Amino acid sequence: LIGKDRSSSFLMRLFASPMSAADYLVGYSLPLLPIALGQSAIFFIVAFFLGLPVTTGVLVTLLVLIPIAALFIGLGLLFGSVLTDRQVGGFFSVFAWLEVFLSGMWLDLNMVGGTLKAIGYALPFAHAVDAARAALVGDYAVILPHLLWVIGYAVVVFLLAIWAFRKQMRS
């Protein structure tokens, strides 16, 4: 969305306002969080019909998904601030595949081990998957250490997005 707005005159008109880069990014982010939670809720409803038991772990998982969604929203803001509208789609396609393989979502990183596991756990994606899995099964003691990784990365990503967006505002 930012990449598209940057290529139009819409963002140029917004820059005439006294808002800061952080104000813009909060304005882009806040509407996306309820959308992300709504998508997650829809997936859980479908999962209930497919046999997932209805437990309190599902509600905890929805709460755990909030900082994870914030991380991905921040990544979108960062890449939208740095890349053009045409570049963002292709870049995110490659990025999504890397994220899937490095998160352990499809292939357990403990089975792979070695360098791939080390890279996966140095990034926030494997921690996000582990936190969501722990929340879903009710292993609440495991959630916080993984979630702290995700929150730390989300803060850094948002700070980088603010910096990149501010740089775009000045140019």
C-alpha positions in Angstrom: 0.0 0.0 0.0 2.8 2.4 0.8 4.6 1.5 -2.4 1.4 2.2 -4.4 0.8 5.5 -2.5 4.4 6.6 -3.1 3.9 6.1 -6.9 0.8 8.3 -6.9 0.4 11.9 -5.8 -1.7 10.8 -2.8 1.4 10.5 -0.5 2.8 13.8 -1.7 -0.4 15.5 -0.6 -0.2 13.8 2.8 3.4 15.0 3.2 2.0 18.6 3.3 0.4 17.8 6.7 2.3 18.2 9.9 2.4 14.5 10.6 5.6 12.7 11.4 6.8 9.5 9.7 5.7 7.5 12.8 2.2 9.0 12.5 1.9 7.9 8.9 3.1 4.3 9.7 0.7 4.0 12.7 -2.1 5.2 10.4 -1.2 2.5 7.9 -0.7 -0.2 10.6 -3.8 0.2 12.9 -6.4 -0.8 10.3 -4.4 -3.9 9.3 -4.3 -5.4 12.8 -8.1 -6.1 12.9 -7.9 -7.5 9.4 -5.1 -9.9 10.5 -7.1 -11.0 13.5 -10.2 -11.5 11.4 -8.3 -13.6 9.0 -6.9 -15.7 11.8 -10.3 -16.1 13.3 -11.7 -17.3 10.0 -8.9 -19.9 9.7 -9.7 -21.2 13.2 -13.4 -21.4 12.4 -12.6 -23.5 9.4 -10.2 -25.6 11.5 -13.0 -26.3 14.0 -15.1 -27.7 11.2 -12.1 -29.8 10.2 -11.6 -31.2 13.7 -9.6 -28.8 15.8 -11.0 -28.9 19.3 -12.4 -25.7 20.7 -10.2 -24.8 23.6 -9.0 -21.7 25.4 -5.7 -22.3 23.7 -7.3 -20.9 20.5 -8.1 -17.6 22.2 -4.5 -17.4 23.6 -3.2 -18.2 20.1 -5.2 -15.3 18.7 -3.6 -13.0 21.3 -0.1 -14.4 20.5 -0.7 -13.7 16.8 -1.1 -10.0 17.5 2.7 -9.2 17.8 3.4 -11.7 15.0 0.9 -9.8 12.8 2.6 -6.5 13.9 5.9 -7.9 12.8 4.7 -8.7 9.3 2.8 -5.4 9.0 6.1 -3.7 10.0 8.0 -5.7 7.3 5.4 -4.6 4.8 5.8 -1.0 5.8 9.6 -1.2 5.7 9.7 -2.9 2.2 7.0 -0.6 0.9 9.0 2.4 2.1 12.2 1.2 0.5 11.0 -0.6 -2.7 8.8 0.7 -5.6 5.3 -0.6 -6.1 6.5 -3.0 -8.8 9.3 -4.3 -6.8 7.3 -5.1 -3.6 5.2 -7.9 -5.0 8.1 -9.9 -6.4 10.3 -9.3 -3.4 7.6 -10.4 -1.0 7.0 -13.6 -3.1 10.7 -14.6 -2.5 10.6 -13.3 1.0 7.5 -15.4 1.8 9.2 -18.6 0.6 12.3 -17.9 2.7 10.2 -17.1 5.7 8.3 -20.4 5.3 11.4 -22.5 5.1 13.2 -20.7 7.9 10.3 -20.7 10.3 9.8 -24.5 10.6 6.2 -24.1 9.4 6.4 -26.9 6.9 9.6 -28.7 7.9 10.6 -29.0 11.5 13.9 -27.2 12.0 14.9 -29.8 14.7 14.9 -32.4 12.0 17.0 -30.3 9.6 19.4 -29.0 12.3 22.7 -27.4 11.5 23.0 -24.0 9.8 19.4 -23.8 8.6 18.2 -24.3 12.2 20.6 -21.7 13.5 19.6 -19.2 10.9 15.9 -20.0 11.5 16.2 -19.3 15.2 18.3 -16.2 14.7 15.3 -14.7 12.9 11.9 -14.2 14.4 9.9 -16.5 12.2 10.7 -19.9 13.9 10.0 -18.2 17.2 6.7 -17.0 15.9 5.7 -20.5 14.9 6.9 -22.0 18.2 5.0 -19.3 20.2 1.7 -20.0 18.3 2.1 -23.7 18.5 2.7 -23.5 22.3 -0.3 -21.3 22.7 -2.5 -23.6 20.8 -1.6 -26.7 22.9 -1.6 -24.8 26.2 2.1 -24.8 26.9 2.0 -21.3 28.3 5.5 -21.3 29.9 7.1 -21.7 26.4 5.3 -18.7 24.8 7.0 -15.7 26.4 10.6 -16.4 25.4 9.6 -16.9 21.8 7.3 -14.0 21.8 10.0 -11.7 23.1 12.1 -12.5 20.0 9.2 -11.6 17.8 8.4 -8.4 19.7 12.1 -7.4 19.7 12.3 -7.9 15.9 8.9 -6.0 15.4 10.2 -3.0 17.3 13.5 -3.0 15.3 11.5 -3.4 12.0 9.1 -0.6 12.9 12.1 1.7 13.8 13.7 0.9 10.4 10.4 1.5 8.6 10.1 4.9 10.3 13.7 5.8 9.3 13.1 4.6 5.7 9.8 6.4 5.5 11.2 9.6 6.9 14.0 9.4 4.4 11.4 9.1 1.6 9.5 12.1 3.1 12.6 14.3 2.9 13.4 13.3 -0.7 
